[in-house]
Amino acid sequence: MNPPQSAAGWLAANLDGLTLTAWTVTDGAPAPAQVLQLPDGSPAALAAELRQAMGGGTVPVVLGGSGLVPPRPVPAVPAELPLSGIRLEGLEVHALPGVSQAAPCGVMQGALAKLSGFLQLNPDWDGVVCLPGAVTHWVQVSAREAVSFQSALTGQLAQAAAQATGLAAGLEAAGDWDKAALADAAADGIAKPELLAARLASVQAASVLGQMPAASAHARIWGLLLGAELAAARPYWLGQNLALIAEPPLQALYAAALEAQALPVSLADPARMALEGLTRAWKGR
């Protein structure tokens, strides 16, 4: 399935976990983004949300993050990854592959379109790109190539720890959390990552006993996990140019933890990067 020469009449969509972000593109102009939540990870659920994003019409879809096609091994140039034409529950889909790594074993799917868009808008970038999401990826970039990456399940672990402590698992109130507590916990997590489980247990106990307000407990959970992640990813960020591409709640949390370590960070809008990556893939093939 080859895309037409015109960019009119297609859907750009990127899947990150169970969150689907989609833009209807007409005559080269994207409509405002739609953010949809899949009930599960099945192909049928994905197809249903894509149809909803189309608003009842049927247009070709350029889809990132789906895992519908095999990933390509790193090193790889994200901008040169080919679209693969497939049929998904009757829909014409052009799927963007992710990338994989043998050691440490890893796969990057939902973040790939964002990384591709960032590198096409910043072709001279050399350094590291941090992409928090359903899975966080630290990607070493050189000469427009993703050389290697390291992944972390920080967001999923924070959600599980918050639920176990009796706290709301969402990030809606992250802006009101205790920033000093987050920075202190992040420093503790970097210095002593081996004590992570014990520190989380202490937060849980203090919360249950009413000795720690929810804003502080949330901040300490995230700070401890971010600190442990930063300790593990130290070879990626130490002495490197660093870009952060994340949705607002995660961007604020990661930026606070990084700034507490006096690390300068370049921020990029994840929706703009994903749309750019998908658009370039569609127009270039």
JOZIDA-V543826 format. One record per pair of residues at least 12 apart in sequence whose C-alpha atoms are under 10 Angstrom apart, sorted by sequence separation. I is the first residue (numbers start at 0). J is the second residue. D is the distance in Angstrom with one decimal. If there is no record, write none. Layout:
I,J,D + I,J,D
This chain:
10,22,5.8 + 11,23,6.4 + 20,32,6.4 + 21,33,5.2 + 22,34,9.2 + 36,48,7.9 + 37,49,10.0 + 81,93,9.3 + 82,94,5.3 + 83,95,6.7 + 96,108,7.2 + 97,109,7.6 + 98,110,9.8 + 126,138,8.4 + 127,139,4.6 + 128,140,7.3 + 136,148,6.5 + 137,149,5.2 + 138,150,8.7 + 157,169,9.7 + 158,170,9.1 + 254,266,8.8 + 9,22,8.6 + 10,23,4.7 + 11,24,7.1 + 19,32,9.9 + 20,33,5.6 + 21,34,6.6 + 35,48,6.9 + 49,62,9.6 + 81,94,8.5 + 82,95,4.9 + 83,96,7.8 + 95,108,8.7 + 96,109,9.7 + 97,110,8.3 + 98,111,7.5 + 126,139,6.0 + 127,140,5.7 + 136,149,5.7 + 137,150,6.3 + 155,168,9.7 + 202,215,9.1 + 203,216,7.8 + 9,23,6.2 + 10,24,5.9 + 19,33,8.0 + 20,34,4.5 + 21,35,8.1 + 34,48,9.8 + 35,49,9.0 + 68,82,9.2 + 69,83,9.7 + 81,95,6.7 + 82,96,7.1 + 95,109,9.9 + 97,111,6.0 + 114,128,7.7 + 125,139,8.1 + 126,140,5.4 + 127,141,8.7 + 135,149,8.3 + 136,150,4.4 + 137,151,8.5 + 154,168,10.0 + 184,198,9.1 + 202,216,6.2 + 243,257,9.9 + 8,23,7.4 + 9,24,5.4 + 10,25,8.8 + 19,34,5.7 + 20,35,6.4 + 68,83,7.2 + 80,95,7.2 + 81,96,7.4 + 96,111,8.1 + 97,112,8.5 + 114,129,9.2 + 125,140,5.5 + 126,141,6.7 + 135,150,5.4 + 136,151,6.5 + 201,216,10.0 + 202,217,9.0 + 7,23,9.5 + 8,24,5.8 + 9,25,6.8 + 18,34,6.9 + 19,35,5.1 + 20,36,8.9 + 35,51,8.9 + 67,83,9.2 + 68,84,9.3 + 80,96,6.9 + 95,111,8.4 + 96,112,9.2 + 114,130,8.0 + 124,140,7.4 + 125,141,4.9 + 126,142,9.7 + 134,150,6.7 + 135,151,5.1 + 136,152,9.1 + 154,170,9.9 + 241,257,9.9 + 250,266,8.3 + 7,24,6.4 + 8,25,4.8 + 9,26,9.2 + 18,35,5.9 + 19,36,6.2 + 35,52,8.1 + 68,85,8.7 + 80,97,8.5 + 95,112,7.8 + 113,130,8.2 + 124,141,7.2 + 125,142,6.7 + 128,145,9.5 + 134,151,6.0 + 135,152,6.4 + 199,216,9.4 + 202,219,7.3 + 203,220,9.0 + 250,267,9.5 + 6,24,7.6 + 7,25,4.6 + 8,26,6.7 + 9,27,9.1 + 11,29,8.6 + 17,35,8.4 + 18,36,4.8 + 19,37,7.2 + 33,51,9.8 + 34,52,8.8 + 67,85,8.5 + 77,95,9.6 + 80,98,9.2 + 123,141,8.6 + 124,142,7.5 + 125,143,7.7 + 127,145,9.3 + 133,151,9.4 + 134,152,5.3 + 135,153,7.1 + 202,220,7.3 + 250,268,9.5 + 6,25,7.3 + 7,26,4.0 + 8,27,8.2 + 10,29,8.8 + 17,36,5.8 + 18,37,6.3 + 33,52,6.9 + 63,82,9.4 + 77,96,9.3 + 110,129,9.6 + 111,130,9.2 + 122,141,9.7 + 123,142,7.0 + 124,143,7.2 + 125,144,9.1 + 127,146,10.0 + 129,148,9.5 + 131,150,9.3 + 132,151,9.7 + 133,152,7.5 + 134,153,7.3 + 135,154,7.8 + 250,269,9.7 + 5,25,9.8 + 6,26,6.1 + 7,27,5.6 + 8,28,9.6 + 9,29,9.4 + 10,30,9.8 + 12,32,9.3 + 14,34,9.8 + 16,36,9.3 + 17,37,5.1 + 18,38,9.5 + 32,52,9.4 + 45,65,8.7 + 62,82,8.9 + 67,87,9.1 + 77,97,8.7 + 110,130,6.4 + 122,142,7.7 + 123,143,7.3 + 124,144,9.9 + 127,147,9.8 + 128,148,9.3 + 129,149,9.6 + 130,150,9.3 + 131,151,8.8 + 132,152,9.0 + 133,153,8.6 + 134,154,7.0 + 135,155,9.9 + 199,219,8.2 + 200,220,9.8 + 5,26,7.6 + 6,27,5.4 + 7,28,8.2 + 8,29,9.8 + 11,32,9.5 + 12,33,9.2 + 13,34,9.7 + 14,35,9.5 + 15,36,10.0 + 16,37,8.8 + 17,38,7.4 + 61,82,8.1 + 62,83,9.8 + 77,98,8.4 + 109,130,9.6 + 110,131,8.2 + 122,143,6.2 + 127,148,9.1 + 129,150,9.6 + 131,152,9.3 + 132,153,9.0 + 133,154,6.5 + 134,155,7.8 + 198,219,9.0 + 199,220,6.4 + 236,257,9.6 + 241,262,8.2 + 242,263,8.8 + 243,264,6.6 + 244,265,8.7 + 245,266,8.3 + 246,267,9.5 + 247,268,8.8 + 5,27,8.1 + 6,28,8.9 + 7,29,9.7 + 12,34,9.7 + 14,36,9.6 + 17,39,6.8 + 18,40,10.0 + 61,83,9.4 + 76,98,9.8 + 110,132,7.7 + 118,140,8.8 + 121,143,8.8 + 122,144,9.9 + 131,153,8.7 + 132,154,7.1 + 133,155,7.0 + 198,220,8.6 + 199,221,9.7 + 240,262,9.2 + 241,263,7.1 + 242,264,5.6 + 243,265,6.1 + 244,266,6.2 + 245,267,7.6 + 246,268,7.4 + 247,269,9.2 + 14,37,9.4 + 16,39,9.5 + 17,40,6.6 + 42,65,9.1 + 61,84,9.2 + 75,98,7.6 + 107,130,10.0 + 109,132,8.2 + 110,133,9.2 + 118,141,10.0 + 131,154,8.1 + 132,155,9.4 + 239,262,9.2 + 240,263,7.9 + 241,264,5.3 + 242,265,4.5 + 243,266,5.0 + 244,267,5.1 + 245,268,7.0 + 246,269,6.3 + 16,40,8.0 + 17,41,9.9 + 60,84,9.6 + 73,97,9.9 + 74,98,8.7 + 75,99,9.5 + 109,133,8.3 + 110,134,8.6 + 114,138,8.8 + 118,142,9.4 + 119,143,8.0 + 199,223,7.6 + 229,253,9.7 + 238,262,8.8 + 239,263,9.5 + 240,264,7.6 + 241,265,6.3 + 242,266,5.8 + 243,267,6.3 + 244,268,6.1 + 245,269,5.6 + 246,270,8.1 + 40,65,9.2 + 42,67,8.7 + 59,84,9.9 + 67,92,9.8 + 68,93,9.8 + 69,94,9.9 + 70,95,8.9 + 71,96,6.8 + 72,97,8.7 + 73,98,6.3 + 74,99,9.1 + 109,134,8.5 + 110,135,8.5 + 111,136,9.8 + 118,143,6.2 + 195,220,9.5 + 198,223,7.6 + 199,224,8.9 + 237,262,8.5 + 239,264,9.9 + 240,265,8.3 + 241,266,8.9 + 242,267,7.2 + 243,268,8.8 + 244,269,5.4 + 245,270,8.9 + 19,45,8.4 + 67,93,9.9 + 68,94,6.8 + 69,95,9.5 + 70,96,5.1 + 71,97,6.3 + 72,98,5.4 + 73,99,6.2 + 74,100,8.5 + 108,134,9.4 + 110,136,7.8 + 114,140,9.8 + 117,143,9.8 + 118,144,8.7 + 198,224,9.9 + 236,262,8.5 + 243,269,9.1 + 244,270,9.2 + 17,44,9.8 + 18,45,9.9 + 21,48,9.6 + 67,94,6.9 + 68,95,7.6 + 69,96,6.3 + 70,97,4.5 + 71,98,4.6 + 72,99,4.7 + 73,100,5.9 + 107,134,8.3 + 118,145,9.6 + 196,223,9.3 + 225,252,8.5 + 226,253,9.9 + 229,256,8.6 + 17,45,8.8 + 20,48,10.0 + 21,49,8.0 + 66,94,8.4 + 67,95,8.6 + 68,96,5.7 + 69,97,7.3 + 70,98,4.6 + 71,99,5.9 + 72,100,5.7 + 73,101,8.6 + 106,134,9.7 + 107,135,9.0 + 115,143,8.8 + 195,223,6.6 + 196,224,9.6 + 225,253,7.4 + 229,257,8.4 + 244,272,8.3 + 19,48,7.8 + 20,49,9.6 + 23,52,7.6 + 65,94,7.4 + 66,95,8.5 + 67,96,7.8 + 68,97,8.1 + 69,98,8.4 + 70,99,5.7 + 71,100,8.6 + 72,101,7.9 + 107,136,7.4 + 114,143,10.0 + 115,144,9.6 + 194,223,9.3 + 195,224,7.3 + 19,49,8.4 + 22,52,7.8 + 23,53,6.9 + 60,90,7.8 + 61,91,8.9 + 62,92,6.8 + 63,93,8.7 + 64,94,8.2 + 65,95,8.0 + 66,96,6.9 + 67,97,9.5 + 69,99,9.0 + 70,100,9.3 + 106,136,9.3 + 115,145,9.4 + 222,252,8.2 + 225,255,10.0 + 226,256,7.4 + 14,45,8.9 + 21,52,6.6 + 22,53,8.8 + 23,54,9.3 + 59,90,7.4 + 60,91,6.3 + 61,92,6.0 + 62,93,6.1 + 63,94,6.0 + 64,95,7.2 + 65,96,8.0 + 66,97,7.0 + 80,111,9.9 + 105,136,9.4 + 107,138,9.7 + 114,145,8.9 + 188,219,9.7 + 192,223,8.1 + 195,226,9.1 + 221,252,7.8 + 222,253,9.1 + 225,256,6.9 + 226,257,9.2 + 229,260,9.8 + 20,52,8.9 + 21,53,8.9 + 57,89,9.9 + 58,90,8.1 + 59,91,5.2 + 60,92,4.7 + 61,93,4.8 + 62,94,4.8 + 63,95,4.9 + 64,96,7.3 + 65,97,8.4 + 66,98,9.9 + 187,219,9.8 + 188,220,10.0 + 191,223,9.4 + 192,224,8.6 + 195,227,7.2 + 221,253,9.4 + 225,257,9.1 + 19,52,9.4 + 57,90,7.7 + 58,91,7.5 + 59,92,6.0 + 60,93,5.9 + 61,94,5.9 + 62,95,6.0 + 63,96,7.0 + 64,97,6.7 + 72,105,9.8 + 73,106,9.8 + 78,111,9.6 + 181,214,9.8 + 185,218,9.3 + 188,221,9.9 + 189,222,9.5 + 192,225,9.9 + 194,227,9.3 + 222,255,9.2 + 223,256,9.8 + 24,58,9.8 + 57,91,8.6 + 58,92,9.1 + 59,93,7.5 + 60,94,8.0 + 61,95,7.3 + 62,96,9.0 + 63,97,7.8 + 72,106,8.9 + 77,111,7.1 + 78,112,8.8 + 111,145,9.9 + 180,214,9.1 + 181,215,7.8 + 184,218,7.8 + 185,219,7.8 + 188,222,7.2 + 189,223,7.9 + 192,226,7.2 + 193,227,8.3 + 218,252,8.9 + 222,256,7.1 + 226,260,10.0 + 23,58,9.1 + 71,106,9.3 + 77,112,7.9 + 80,115,9.3 + 164,199,9.2 + 177,212,9.5 + 180,215,6.2 + 181,216,9.1 + 183,218,9.4 + 184,219,5.3 + 185,220,9.1 + 187,222,8.3 + 188,223,4.6 + 189,224,9.0 + 191,226,8.7 + 192,227,4.9 + 221,256,9.4 + 70,106,7.5 + 71,107,9.8 + 77,113,9.7 + 78,114,8.9 + 79,115,8.9 + 164,200,8.9 + 176,212,9.8 + 177,213,9.3 + 178,214,9.2 + 179,215,8.9 + 180,216,8.5 + 181,217,8.3 + 182,218,8.4 + 183,219,7.9 + 184,220,7.8 + 185,221,7.8 + 186,222,7.9 + 187,223,6.7 + 188,224,6.7 + 189,225,8.1 + 190,226,7.9 + 191,227,7.8 + 192,228,8.5 + 12,49,7.9 + 23,60,9.3 + 70,107,8.2 + 77,114,7.3 + 78,115,5.4 + 163,200,9.9 + 166,203,9.6 + 176,213,8.2 + 177,214,5.7 + 178,215,8.4 + 180,217,9.2 + 181,218,4.6 + 182,219,8.4 + 184,221,8.0 + 185,222,4.2 + 186,223,7.9 + 187,224,9.8 + 188,225,7.1 + 189,226,4.4 + 190,227,8.3 + 192,229,9.4 + 11,49,9.8 + 22,60,9.9 + 70,108,7.9 + 77,115,5.0 + 78,116,7.8 + 161,199,9.7 + 164,202,8.0 + 165,203,8.4 + 176,214,4.5 + 177,215,5.2 + 180,218,5.9 + 181,219,5.2 + 184,222,4.7 + 185,223,5.0 + 187,225,10.0 + 188,226,4.0 + 189,227,5.3 + 192,230,7.0 + 10,49,8.5 + 21,60,9.6 + 76,115,8.2 + 77,116,8.7 + 78,117,9.8 + 160,199,7.6 + 164,203,5.0 + 175,214,6.9 + 176,215,6.3 + 177,216,8.6 + 179,218,8.5 + 180,219,5.9 + 181,220,8.0 + 182,221,9.6 + 183,222,7.4 + 184,223,4.9 + 185,224,7.3 + 186,225,9.1 + 187,226,6.8 + 188,227,4.8 + 189,228,7.8 + 190,229,9.9 + 191,230,8.7 + 192,231,8.5 + 10,50,10.0 + 12,52,8.9 + 21,61,9.6 + 50,90,8.5 + 66,106,9.6 + 77,117,10.0 + 78,118,7.8 + 160,200,9.2 + 163,203,7.8 + 164,204,8.1 + 166,206,8.9 + 174,214,9.6 + 175,215,9.6 + 176,216,8.6 + 177,217,8.2 + 178,218,6.9 + 179,219,9.4 + 180,220,9.6 + 181,221,6.8 + 182,222,6.4 + 183,223,8.6 + 184,224,8.5 + 185,225,5.9 + 186,226,6.1 + 187,227,8.6 + 188,228,8.2 + 189,229,6.3 + 190,230,7.6 + 11,52,9.8 + 21,62,9.0 + 46,87,6.5 + 47,88,8.7 + 49,90,8.8 + 66,107,9.3 + 77,118,8.1 + 78,119,7.0 + 107,148,8.6 + 161,202,9.9 + 164,205,9.5 + 165,206,8.3 + 173,214,8.2 + 176,217,6.9 + 177,218,5.8 + 178,219,9.2 + 180,221,9.8 + 181,222,4.5 + 182,223,9.0 + 184,225,8.6 + 185,226,4.1 + 186,227,9.1 + 188,229,8.3 + 189,230,4.8 + 10,52,8.2 + 20,62,9.9 + 45,87,8.7 + 46,88,6.3 + 66,108,6.6 + 76,118,9.3 + 77,119,9.0 + 105,147,9.7 + 106,148,9.0 + 107,149,9.5 + 157,199,9.9 + 160,202,9.7 + 161,203,8.5 + 164,206,7.0 + 165,207,8.0 + 172,214,8.5 + 176,218,5.8 + 177,219,8.4 + 180,222,7.6 + 181,223,7.7 + 184,226,7.1 + 185,227,7.6 + 188,230,7.5 + 189,231,8.4 + 10,53,7.2 + 19,62,9.7 + 20,63,9.8 + 45,88,9.2 + 46,89,8.5 + 47,90,10.0 + 64,107,8.1 + 65,108,6.9 + 66,109,8.7 + 105,148,7.8 + 106,149,9.3 + 107,150,8.2 + 160,203,8.4 + 164,207,7.3 + 175,218,9.5 + 176,219,9.3 + 179,222,9.8 + 180,223,9.9 + 182,225,9.6 + 183,226,9.4 + 184,227,9.8 + 185,228,9.3 + 186,229,9.5 + 9,53,8.9 + 19,63,9.6 + 43,87,8.1 + 44,88,9.8 + 46,90,7.4 + 64,108,4.3 + 65,109,7.2 + 103,147,9.4 + 104,148,9.6 + 105,149,7.2 + 106,150,8.2 + 173,217,8.1 + 178,222,9.3 + 181,225,9.1 + 182,226,8.9 + 185,229,8.5 + 186,230,9.6 + 189,233,9.2 + 19,64,9.2 + 42,87,7.1 + 43,88,6.7 + 63,108,7.2 + 64,109,3.8 + 102,147,9.3 + 103,148,8.5 + 104,149,8.7 + 105,150,6.8 + 172,217,9.6 + 173,218,8.1 + 181,226,9.5 + 185,230,9.6 + 19,65,9.6 + 42,88,7.5 + 46,92,9.8 + 63,109,6.4 + 64,110,7.0 + 100,146,9.7 + 101,147,9.9 + 102,148,9.5 + 103,149,7.3 + 104,150,9.2 + 105,151,9.7 + 167,213,9.0 + 10,57,9.2 + 62,109,9.8 + 63,110,8.5 + 64,111,7.0 + 98,145,9.0 + 100,147,7.4 + 102,149,9.4 + 103,150,9.0 + 166,213,7.0 + 170,217,9.3 + 9,57,8.6 + 10,58,6.6 + 11,59,8.8 + 12,60,7.1 + 13,61,8.3 + 14,62,7.5 + 15,63,8.6 + 16,64,8.2 + 17,65,9.8 + 63,111,7.3 + 64,112,7.5 + 99,147,9.2 + 100,148,7.6 + 165,213,9.3 + 166,214,9.6 + 173,221,10.0 + 8,57,9.1 + 9,58,5.1 + 10,59,6.2 + 11,60,6.0 + 12,61,6.1 + 13,62,5.6 + 14,63,6.1 + 15,64,6.1 + 16,65,8.7 + 63,112,6.1 + 64,113,10.0 + 98,147,9.8 + 99,148,9.0 + 100,149,9.0 + 164,213,9.7 + 168,217,9.0 + 8,58,6.2 + 9,59,5.0 + 10,60,4.7 + 11,61,5.0 + 12,62,4.9 + 13,63,4.5 + 14,64,4.7 + 15,65,8.0 + 62,112,9.1 + 63,113,9.3 + 98,148,9.6 + 166,216,8.4 + 167,217,8.8 + 7,58,9.6 + 8,59,7.5 + 9,60,5.9 + 10,61,6.2 + 11,62,6.3 + 12,63,6.4 + 13,64,5.7 + 14,65,5.9 + 166,217,7.6 + 8,60,9.4 + 9,61,7.6 + 10,62,8.2 + 11,63,8.4 + 12,64,8.7 + 13,65,7.6 + 14,66,9.3 + 161,213,9.7 + 164,216,8.7 + 12,65,9.6 + 164,217,9.4 + 161,216,8.4 + 3,59,9.9 + 161,217,6.9 + 164,220,9.7 + 2,59,8.2 + 160,217,9.3 + 2,60,9.9 + 0,59,9.8 + 2,61,9.7 + 158,217,9.8 + 161,220,7.3 + 157,217,8.6 + 160,220,7.2 + 161,221,9.1 + 160,221,9.2 + 158,220,9.3 + 157,220,6.4 + 158,221,9.2 + 76,140,9.3 + 79,143,9.9 + 156,220,9.3 + 157,221,6.0 + 160,224,9.9 + 74,139,9.7 + 75,140,9.8 + 76,141,9.6 + 78,143,8.1 + 79,144,9.6 + 156,221,9.1 + 157,222,9.5 + 74,140,9.4 + 76,142,8.7 + 77,143,7.7 + 78,144,8.7 + 157,223,9.3 + 74,141,9.9 + 76,143,6.0 + 77,144,6.8 + 154,221,8.3 + 157,224,7.1 + 75,143,8.7 + 76,144,4.3 + 77,145,7.0 + 153,221,8.1 + 156,224,7.8 + 157,225,9.3 + 185,253,10.0 + 75,144,5.5 + 76,145,6.0 + 74,144,6.5 + 75,145,5.4 + 76,146,8.6 + 153,223,9.9 + 154,224,8.7 + 182,252,9.5 + 185,255,9.2 + 186,256,8.1 + 73,144,8.6 + 74,145,5.5 + 75,146,6.8 + 153,224,6.2 + 154,225,9.2 + 181,252,8.3 + 185,256,6.1 + 186,257,9.9 + 189,260,9.7 + 73,145,6.5 + 74,146,4.4 + 75,147,8.9 + 152,224,9.4 + 153,225,6.9 + 184,256,9.1 + 185,257,8.9 + 72,145,9.8 + 73,146,6.0 + 74,147,6.4 + 151,224,9.9 + 153,226,10.0 + 174,247,9.4 + 182,255,6.9 + 183,256,9.1 + 186,259,7.7 + 72,146,9.8 + 73,147,6.3 + 74,148,9.5 + 151,225,9.7 + 153,227,9.0 + 173,247,9.6 + 174,248,7.3 + 178,252,8.9 + 181,255,7.9 + 182,256,5.8 + 185,259,8.1 + 186,260,7.8 + 72,147,9.6 + 73,148,8.6 + 153,228,7.2 + 173,248,6.2 + 181,256,7.3 + 182,257,8.9 + 185,260,9.0 + 151,227,9.9 + 152,228,8.9 + 171,247,10.0 + 172,248,8.5 + 173,249,8.6 + 176,252,9.7 + 179,255,9.5 + 182,258,8.7 + 183,259,8.5 + 151,228,6.8 + 170,247,9.7 + 171,248,7.3 + 174,251,7.7 + 178,255,7.6 + 182,259,5.9 + 150,228,9.1 + 151,229,9.8 + 170,248,6.2 + 173,251,8.2 + 174,252,8.7 + 178,256,9.3 + 181,259,9.3 + 182,260,8.8 + 169,248,9.8 + 170,249,8.0 + 173,252,7.8 + 2,82,9.9 + 151,231,9.1 + 179,259,9.6 + 1,82,9.5 + 13,94,9.8 + 150,231,9.8 + 151,232,9.1 + 0,82,9.7 + 1,83,9.4 + 2,84,9.3 + 10,92,9.4 + 11,93,9.7 + 12,94,9.7 + 13,95,9.3 + 149,231,9.0 + 150,232,8.7 + 170,252,9.8 + 0,83,8.2 + 1,84,7.7 + 149,232,7.2 + 0,84,5.3 + 148,232,9.6 + 0,85,7.9 + 0,86,9.8 + 149,235,8.3 + 148,235,8.5 + 147,235,9.6 + 19,109,9.5 + 0,91,8.2 + 2,93,8.6 + 18,109,9.5 + 0,92,8.8 + 1,93,8.9 + 16,108,9.1 + 17,109,9.9 + 137,229,10.0 + 0,93,8.0 + 15,108,7.6 + 16,109,7.1 + 135,228,9.4 + 14,108,8.2 + 15,109,4.4 + 13,108,9.4 + 14,109,5.5 + 15,110,7.1 + 137,232,7.4 + 139,234,9.9 + 154,249,8.7 + 13,109,6.7 + 14,110,8.7 + 15,111,9.8 + 136,232,9.7 + 139,235,6.8 + 13,110,8.8 + 138,235,7.7 + 139,236,9.1 + 13,111,9.3 + 14,112,9.6 + 137,235,6.9 + 138,236,9.7 + 13,112,7.4 + 137,236,8.4 + 12,112,9.7 + 13,113,9.0 + 139,239,9.3 + 140,240,9.9 + 139,240,10.0 + 139,241,9.6 + 138,241,9.8 + 137,241,9.6 + 138,242,9.8 + 137,242,9.7 + 129,235,9.3 + 137,243,9.4 + 128,235,9.1 + 129,236,9.0 + 127,235,6.5 + 128,236,8.9 + 126,235,8.4 + 127,236,6.6 + 126,236,8.3 + 127,237,9.7 + 135,245,9.4 + 127,238,10.0 + 128,239,9.7 + 126,238,9.1 + 127,239,6.5 + 128,240,8.4 + 129,241,7.3 + 130,242,8.5 + 131,243,8.0 + 132,244,9.2 + 126,239,5.4 + 127,240,6.1 + 128,241,5.8 + 129,242,6.1 + 130,243,6.2 + 131,244,7.0 + 132,245,6.9 + 18,132,9.9 + 125,239,8.4 + 126,240,4.6 + 127,241,5.0 + 128,242,4.7 + 129,243,4.9 + 130,244,5.1 + 131,245,5.5 + 132,246,7.9 + 18,133,8.8 + 125,240,6.9 + 126,241,6.1 + 127,242,6.4 + 128,243,6.0 + 129,244,6.3 + 130,245,6.0 + 131,246,8.1 + 16,132,8.0 + 17,133,8.4 + 124,240,8.3 + 125,241,8.9 + 126,242,8.1 + 127,243,8.8 + 128,244,7.4 + 129,245,8.2 + 130,246,9.4 + 15,132,7.0 + 16,133,5.4 + 124,241,9.6 + 125,242,10.0 + 132,249,7.7 + 15,133,6.2 + 16,134,8.0 + 124,242,9.3 + 131,249,6.8 + 132,250,9.7 + 15,134,8.5 + 130,249,9.7 + 131,250,7.8 + 130,250,9.3 + 131,253,8.2 + 130,253,9.9 + 129,253,9.2 + 117,242,9.3 + 117,244,8.7 + 114,244,8.3 + 113,244,7.7 + 113,245,9.4 + 110,244,9.1 + 110,245,9.6 + 129,264,9.8 + 128,264,9.7 + 128,265,9.2 + 129,266,9.9 + 128,266,9.9 + 131,269,9.9 + 130,269,8.7 + 117,267,7.7 + 117,268,9.1 + 117,269,8.8 + 120,272,8.3 + 116,269,9.1 + 119,272,9.0 + 113,267,9.5 + 116,270,9.7 + 117,271,8.7 + 118,272,8.9 + 113,268,8.9 + 114,269,8.9 + 116,271,7.8 + 117,272,5.4 + 120,275,8.1 + 113,269,6.1 + 116,272,4.5 + 117,273,8.2 + 119,275,8.0 + 120,276,9.2 + 112,269,9.3 + 113,270,7.6 + 115,272,7.5 + 116,273,5.8 + 118,275,9.8 + 119,276,7.5 + 112,270,9.7 + 113,271,7.9 + 114,272,7.0 + 115,273,7.6 + 116,274,7.2 + 117,275,7.8 + 118,276,8.7 + 110,269,9.0 + 113,272,4.6 + 114,273,7.5 + 115,274,9.7 + 116,275,4.7 + 117,276,7.5 + 112,272,7.1 + 113,273,4.0 + 115,275,7.8 + 116,276,3.7 + 119,279,8.3 + 111,272,9.8 + 112,273,4.8 + 113,274,7.6 + 114,275,9.7 + 115,276,5.0 + 116,277,7.5 + 110,272,9.7 + 111,273,8.1 + 112,274,7.6 + 113,275,7.7 + 114,276,7.5 + 115,277,8.2 + 116,278,8.6 + 110,273,8.1 + 112,275,7.9 + 113,276,6.1 + 116,279,7.8 + 109,273,9.2 + 112,276,4.9 + 113,277,8.5 + 115,279,8.8 + 116,280,9.4 + 111,276,8.3 + 112,277,6.1 + 115,280,9.0 + 111,277,9.7 + 112,278,9.5 + 112,279,9.8 + 112,280,9.0 + 95,276,9.7 + 95,277,8.0 + 94,277,9.7 + 95,280,8.0 + 94,280,9.8 + 95,281,9.6 + 93,280,9.6 + 93,281,8.4 + 82,277,9.7 + 78,276,7.4 + 82,280,7.1 + 77,276,8.7 + 78,277,9.5 + 81,280,7.5 + 82,281,7.8 + 79,279,9.8 + 80,280,8.0 + 81,281,9.5 + 78,279,7.7 + 79,280,8.0 + 82,283,9.7 + 78,280,7.0 + 81,283,9.3 + 82,284,7.7 + 77,280,9.5 + 81,284,7.8 + 79,283,9.0 + 78,283,9.3 + 79,284,10.0 + 63,273,8.5 + 63,274,9.9 + 63,276,9.0 + 63,277,7.2 + 62,277,7.5 + 61,277,6.6 + 60,277,10.0 + 61,278,8.2 + 61,280,8.3 + 62,281,9.9 + 61,281,6.8 + 60,281,9.4 + 32,270,8.0 + 32,271,9.8 + 32,274,9.3 + 29,274,8.8 + 22,270,9.9 + 21,270,9.4 + 29,278,9.7 + 20,270,8.0 + 27,278,9.0 + 21,273,9.8 + 22,274,7.8 + 20,273,9.0 + 21,274,8.6 + 20,274,9.3 + 24,278,9.3 + 27,282,9.9 + 13,270,9.2 + 13,273,7.1 + 12,273,8.6 + 13,274,8.2 + 11,273,8.9 + 12,274,8.0 + 11,274,6.8 + 13,276,9.9 + 11,275,9.6 + 13,277,8.2 + 11,276,9.6 + 12,277,7.8 + 11,277,6.3 + 10,277,9.6 + 11,278,7.2 + 10,278,9.7 + 9,278,10.0 + 11,281,8.9 + 6,278,8.6 + 9,281,9.4 + 6,281,7.7 + 5,281,9.9 + 6,282,6.7 + 4,281,9.6 + 5,282,8.1 + 3,281,9.3 + 4,282,7.7 + 2,281,7.1 + 3,282,8.9 + 4,283,9.5 + 1,281,9.7 + 2,282,8.1 + 4,284,8.7 + 2,283,9.4 + 3,284,8.9 + 2,284,6.8 + 1,284,7.4
